């Protein structure tokens, strides 16, 4: 069987398909699968991948800061008893243990929830897994996003790829199979390669072949080599 890999025209590439489904969300099996690619437009206007969940995490973190400060100031509950750190954590659905409480107290003393690094530190404490930050840039001025991710589920290379694809810095390919009698079979679309993954045609071929589980020796790669637009005028006789 022969295979043909063809680069999809940039204007027709559906790169956002990469983020469809549950892969980058809690529905993949754990909250720590959630990948945050966040664009901050100022004045608390956030957008991007899983931005709604990120806002919820920010609010939870803000509530912990406020509640811990209330406890530090000797605040009271409605029944007159003293407010506690344990209550503050449980109100935010954060499981309590002395170690986690101690770390949150340290964190809350200087945290700024507008900083992705502080949100990553908060998630590291509350989930018990390591979270880190990165960033992504696109081709256009102003294309910038902060990335917050769990290192137990994502590598730095994978994060760089997701950031590129988020801003359209990638190519989509299709793979068409041909039988031995040259009869065309199925064509499958959606093979996406980020710019940071490939520099040469050979790189693209190797990566797509790996994605499609096909033999490079039986495969031809067709890359866009140029394009042109032709305008033809028709005339009427008067």
Buried (B, 14 or more C-beta within 10 A) or exposed (E): EBBBBBBBEEEEBEBEEBBEEEEBBEEBEEBBBBBBBBBBEEEEEBEBBBBEBBEEBBEBBBBBBEBBEEBEEEEEEEEEEEBBBBBBBEEBEBEBEEEBBEBBBEBBEEBEBEEBBBBBBBBBBBBEBEBBBBBBBBEEEEBBBBBBBBBEBBEEEEBBBBBBBBBBBBBBBBBBBBEEEEEEEEEEBBBBBBBBBBEEEEEBBBBBBEBBEBEBEEBEBEEEEEEEEEEEEEEEEE
